[in-house]
Amino acid sequence: MNASGGSAGAPRTILPRRGFVLLILLTFFWGLNWPIIKTALEEIPVLTFRAICLICGAAVILGLSKLLGHSLRVPRHQWPPLLLSGLFNITLWHILTGYGIDLTASGRASIIAYTMPIWTVPLSFFVLGDRITWRRALSLMLGTTGLAILIVTDPGTLAGAPTGPLMLLAGAIFWACGTIVQKRVAWEAPTTVLVGWQYLICGIPIFIAAGVAVDYGTVSFPTLWPLLSVLYNIFIGFVFCYYAYYEVVRLFPVGIATIGMLATPVVGLFSGALLLGEALGWAEFSALALVVLALGIPVLARPRNITIGTGEK
């Protein structure tokens, strides 16, 4: 079926409406999650928090997969890329961002973390041999400038060590690495199965570290809001959002998936101000504008032969 305004006979890519719904929900829930994580970490150690969310998230999502009739089997030849992307997207991301947000305002943390698509530009050049266009080069320059503003004005930098922002930056770069691995594989197992196994297996270093590094004799049962934050992360942040993210990456071209998530750091910044009373100034707004512009520039010229429909590939 041809949409009006298209060229006759031009091939069209049908994008599923379901993918756009997932993208909108993912943007809101992940943006809101930054101040929610900050609330949980007020009473729960970082490694313990991540370990609880990963093990419970794995149990829930693998259990749901089984109830839906999916086989939990992953083809043997797809285990290496599954574990490699999980190392980047699960192990390293959760450790680095957990400690990073604990040392940084949640709004700033969300902006730094969502520079991830920007770092796919140099990675794609060095790893995949992709050409760097002027749009991608400008995107990298703007994103780096926004990041520099946040690092230079961070209280940790003023005290001599911008540890939090640098950990978040490293997390964003590793997430970009994981996304490149994830996108290059034609996965044969359902998304929920892939995510569940990544949580369980790639969470093992976090489980061990939590057991070794945390003195549980000093950790008390959390009060209401940190407890609700843990539950939100298990069922929304870990089960739904990671499922939605992998589905969006699977269903959409990278450019459309990227531009669709432009609002995530916006939601993160303003939800941190609303829920936690975090101060917003010229640095936050300038960096947000630069990062959002950097994310949007590479995909401003969208192809016209795209139709939004209900079909899926």
Secondary structure, DSSP 8 states (H G I E B T S, - for coil): ---TTS-TT---EEEEHHHHHHHHHHHHHHHHHHHHHHHHTTTS-HHHHHHHHHHHHHHHHHHHHHHTT------GGGHHHHHHHHIIIIIIHHHHHHHHHHTS-HHHHHHHHTTHHHHHHHHIIIII-----HHHHHHHHHHHHHHHHHHHHSHHHHTT--HHHHHHHHHHHHHHHHHHHHHTS---S-HHHHHHHHHHHHTHHHHHHHHHH--GGG-----HHHHHHHHHIIIIIIIIHHHHHHHHHHHS-HHHHHHHTTTHHHHHHHHHHHHH-----HHHHHHHHHHHHHHHGGGSS--S-EEEES---
